[in-house]
Amino acid sequence: MSETPTTPTPPPSPDAGHGVWSDKHRSAGPDPTRGDGAGSGWVSGGTVFAGVLMTVGGVLGILNGIAGIAKDDVYAHIGNYTYAFNLTTWGWIHLIIGVIVTITGFGILKDQGWARGVGIALASLYIIAYFMFLPYEPIWSVIAIAIGVFVIWALASDSSHHAARA
């Protein structure tokens, strides 16, 4: 009866499969749960959230616009302001931007190729519009500006679409 010699296997290192430099991590590419690399969970989740924010923000813009068009006294009248418009004009601005933002938000949620670039441009326009609307609704304007900044970040940092097309 002859026994074949077996080579003992070394015990796994303490960070096997868990550390940044482990073989598992190196061969598998970026880990979407760790938030590193293109297509990470944080970024792709941020893109979906940006689509939801754009859709909801667009609907709120539509409602805001309808309110401004229907009644010229919905918002507080302010004194001399550089960007002062008639409130009906602001209503039309919010309505038009709201419709386009809502459509673009749906496009982002449906992963349409055109929606990311249009979304970044619209979020920039959204920020500018709400900066100009600041004296009429200061709290909501600051919130809308912050949402616009997040949307731009989320859409600009999701490079998974670039990698898929390359």
Order of alpha helices (4+ residues) and beta strands (2+ residues): alpha-alpha-alpha-alpha-alpha-alpha
